[in-house]
Amino acid sequence: MTEVRFENIEKRWESVVALKSLTLEAPQEKFVALLGPSGCGKTTALRILAGLETPTAGRVFIGGRDVTRLQPRDRDIAMVFQSYALYPHMTIRDNITYPLWLRQVPEAQRKVKVDEVARSLEVEHLLDRKPRQLSGGQRQRIALARAIVRDPAAFLMDEPLSNLDARLRLAMRGEIKRLCQRLGTTTIYVTHDQAEAMTMADLVAVMGVGVLQQVAPPEEVYDRPANRFVATFVGSPPMNVIKASVADGQVRVHEHALAIPEARRPELAAAGVAELGIRPEDIHLVAPGTPNSIASEVYVVEPMGSETMVDVRVGPNRLVARAGKSFRAAIGSTIGVSFDIADACFFDASGVTVVQRAHNNKGGQQ
């Protein structure tokens, strides 16, 4: 059983800092997604783990063994790349066999292992073809087969689905999740796609500007973000964040005062609140003038089939609300916005979450 651990990892290229003191543990047999925008350091972290980059400082452990200075071939990991990295001149069988051939596994054992893996991924009928004869989804299955054929200590996956179309990406998400659960191998999965991270991972590690922002189960990252960055990066649409202040048992949002439940008043009064965050599904659109609501203007209405996204303007701010599929309103019309203060989280001036939402009535992330 193998856990993977980054310990105070830093990576610099002259004046460019790609990673700042990254400390992160992937428990054995768990699927950990490194999630973040382009340039946040997630791929650099994966390449350091794979041995393709050397950290400027810090150490990397696989299964309790310090592998910081070891060559990639000595780390007992398998990597699946965005580009598949299949050898075009080889048959599919030879592509899958290659890692075993490098380790001088006897030919008879190689054949048995390749056939077994091909059956498990339902690609046995492709073994005599060349990569150019396969679709994108088939090539991705072959890349996975080549990774798992030698039972590595850990799987490393670098945005392996980004070259696939939306429908195939959805199908492959489920396939990879089932495969990793069946094999019980520790997996580090790099992605900028939050849907992949939230639906596939046991733990999501959100990264931004080279810094680990939060690591937690998907539902906690969604419901209880550690800071403004996580709150506005995770979620589709993301959390609405607007300026707010707390005084006299009320939250003030753009000249509107919302009553704070008695139980939350001491905590909010002492928190140094500068901003309020509320998820689109926690906003209710009500008739103008409804008590404890905020007057707003309908900016745009976007029917989505099963639901409707409604942008409203509150002073200089725009908020997004989820409404029912039958909701309709004229652009520019006046509408009320209300929400339960217990569903909001609050940030200080530096963007750190100082008061989390009190409960989760909705369950699940989007």
N, C-alpha and C positions, 0 to 999 in steps of 0.2 A: 504494500500500500504506500502511495507516494503523495506527499504534499509538496507544494511549490511555494517558495518564499523569496520576496525581494526585501533586502535589509538596507535602508538608507541609501538607495541607489541614486546617483546623480550622473548626468551625461551632459557634457558641454562640448561645443565646437567653437573654440575661440570665445567670442562675445555672446554666442547663442547658447542659451540654456534650454535643453530639450526636456530634461527631467530634474526635479528638485526634491531630493530626499524622499524618494518613493519607498515606503514600507508597506508591504501587502502580502498576505498569506492566502493561498488557495488550498483549502483543506483537501485531504485525500478523497478521491472519487467525486469531487464536486465540480460543477461547471461554472466557471467564473468568466464573466464578460467584462472586458475593458471597453468602456463606452465613452465617447467624447467626440468633439468636432475635429476636423482636419487640423493638424499641427499641434495637437494637445500632448503628444508624447506617447500615445498608446502603442503605436507600431514600434517605436524605438524601444519601449520596455519589452515587447515581445522579441525583438531581435537580440536584445541583451540576454534574455532568457535562453534563446536558441544558440547563443554563442556567435552570432553574426556581427555583433558590436561589442566592444569592451567598455564597461562603465568607467567614468572618470573617478568615481568613488562608490563605496558600498560593496555588498556581496550578494550573490545569488545562490540559493539552496534548492536542490531537488532531492526529495526523500531524505532530508537531513544531511546530505553531502554537499559541501561547498564546491560548486562547479564554476565559480567566477572566471577562472583562468583556463578552464578545460576547452578543448576543441569541440565543435558541434557533434562530431561523430562519437565523442566519449560521454555525451550527456544523457543518452537513452531517451531522446525525445523524437517525436515525429511532427513535421510541420506541413500544414496544408495552406497553399498560397492562393492569393486572389487570381493569379494567372494560370492555375492548375499545374504548370511546370511539368507537363508530360513530355517524354522524348518522342518527337514526331516520327523518327525512323524505326522505332520499336513497335511491336505488337502490344496490345493491351496486356496480355499475359506477361510479356517481358517487362513492361513498365511496373506492374505490380510485384513481379519477382525481384526486381533490381535490388531493393534494400536487403533481401535475404542473400542474394548472390554476393553482395559486398561483405557480408558477415560470414561468408563461406559455409552457409547452411547446406547440408547434403542435398543433392538434386531431388531425391525421392521425397524428402521432407518439404522441400520448396513447393513441389507440385501439390502435395496434400494441403498445405497451408493456403496456397493461392486459390485452389478450388473451393476450399472452405469459406474463405473471405468473399470470393466472387458469388457464391450461393447466398451468403448472408446479405449482400447488397443487391442481389438479383441482377448481376451483370455477367453471369457465366456465358450467355450467348454472344457477348462482345469480345471475348478473349482473343480471337484471331484477327480482329480488326486493328486498324491504325487510328491514332487520335483524330486525324482529319475526317474520318468517317463517322464521328460521333457528334451528337448534339451537345450543347453547353451543359445540360443537366447530366448527361451520361459522362462527360469528361469530369464533372465534379465528383460523381460517384467513384470514378477510377482513382482520382486523387485521394479520396477518403480510403479506398481499398489499399492503396500503396502505403498510406500512413498507418493503418491498423494491422497490416499483415505481420509485423514483427512484435506485436504486443509491447509498445513503448511504455515508459513510466508516465509520460504525459503527452497529451496532444496540444499542439499550438496551432491555432487557426487565425490567419490574417485576412479578414474580410472575404471569406471564401465564396460568398453568394453575390457579391456586388456586380459580377458580370452577367448575372442571369436576369431574365425578365421577371416582372412582378409576380405572375402566377407561379412560375417555376420556383422563385425564391421562397414563396409561401410554402410550397410542397416540401422543398429541401430543408426548411427550418424544422419541420416536424421530423423528417428523416434523421437529421443530425442529432436532434434531441433524443430520439428513441435509441439511436445507435450508441450515444455516449452513456445513457442510462444502462443499457444492456451490458456494455463492456466494463462499466465501473472504473473508467480511467479518468484521472484528473485532467481537466480541459481548461485551457486559457484561450478565450475567443475574443479577438479584436474586431470592433465594429463601430461605425458612426450611426448605424441604424438602430434607434431605440426600440423599435418593434422586435427586432432580433434579440436584443439584450433582455428585454422585459419578458418575452415569452419563452426563451430558451434557458436562461441562466438560473442557477441556484443563488448566486451572489452577483450583484452588479457593482463594479468599481467605476465610478464616474470621474473622469479626468478633465482638467482644464488648465491651459497654459503651463503644462509640465508638472502640475500639482494634483495629487489625489484629493478629490473633493469630498467623496463619501463612498463607503463600501457597506452594502447592506442587501438583504433580500429585495427583489423587485418591488414588492408591494410597499415596503418601508421607504425605499427611495422615492416612490411616487407620492405616498401619503405624508411622509415626514422628511422632506428635503433638508439637508444640513445647512444650505445657504441659498441665496438668490440664484446663483449660477445653476445649481442642480434643479431648482424649482422651475426655471424658465427653459432649461434644456430638455428635461424629461416630461413627456406629455405631448399629445397632439390633438388639439392645439395645446400649447404650453400654459402653465399657470399665469393668470393675470396678476401683475404686480403694479400697485399704485401707491403714491405717497399718502401717508396717513399719520395721525398723531393721536395721543391718548390723553384725556384730561377729564376730570369730574365725572368719571364713570361712563364716558362715551368715547367712541372712536370717531374722529373727524376725517372725512374723505371729501375733498373739494367742496367745502362749505356745507356739507351735510353731516349731521351728527347721528350716529347709530348707537343705541343703548347696548352696553356690555352686560352680559349676565352677571349677577352678583358673585358667583363662584370664580369668575375669571378676572374680576377687577383688581385685586391685589397684585396678581402676577403681571398683568399688562401694565399697570401703573408704574411698576419698578423696572420694566424691561428696556426702556430707552427705545421705544418703537419709532421707526422712521418710514416704514413701508408695510403694506398689507398684501398678502397673496391669497388668491382664491381660484380654485379650479373652475373651468367652464361649466362642468356638470353640477357645481354647487351654487350657481347663480340662477335665480328665479326671475323671470320677466313678468311684471305685474302691471296693473293699471296705474297710470300716473296719479300721484297723491296718496298711494297706499301707505299707511303708517310704517315707519322704520324702513322706508325705501329711499333710493337715490334717483332723482330725476335725471333722465338721460335721453339721448336722441338716437334713433335707429340709423346706423351708418350704412350697413349692407346686410342683406339676408341671402344665405347660401343654402338652398335645399340640397341635401345629400342622400336622399332616398329614405333611409331608415331614421334620419334625424335632420335637424336644420341647425346650421351654425349662424348665429346672429351677432354681428359686430355692433356695439353701441358706443356712443361717445359721451363720456362724463367729463365735462370741461375739456382740458387738453388731453385727457386720457382716452384710450380705446380699450374696451373690454370685449372678450368673446364669451358668449354663452351658448350652451347646448339647449336646444328646444325640441319639442316634438316634431314629427315629420310634417304635420299639418299646419305648423305655425306660419303665419304670413303677416307682414306689416309693411307699410309704405316707407321707403327711404325718406328720412327727414322727420318722421313722425315722433312724437314724444312718448316715452315709455318709462315705467319704473323698474329699477333693478333692486332686488333684495337678496340677502343671503344670511345664513346663520353665522354669527360671530364664532361659534364653536367649530365651524368648518374652515375658518381662515387660519393661516399662519402669519407670523409677524417677523419682520427683519429689522435689525438696527441699521445705522448709517453706513456701516462697512459691508452690509449684505449678509451677515450671519443670522441664521434663524434664532431668535431669542424666545419665541413662544410658538410651540407646535400646535397643530389643530388638536382639538380636544378628543375627537372621536372620528370614526370613519363609518358613515351610514351607507355609503355607496358600494364599497367592496370592489376590489379589482382595479386595474389600471387600464388606460386606453393606449 
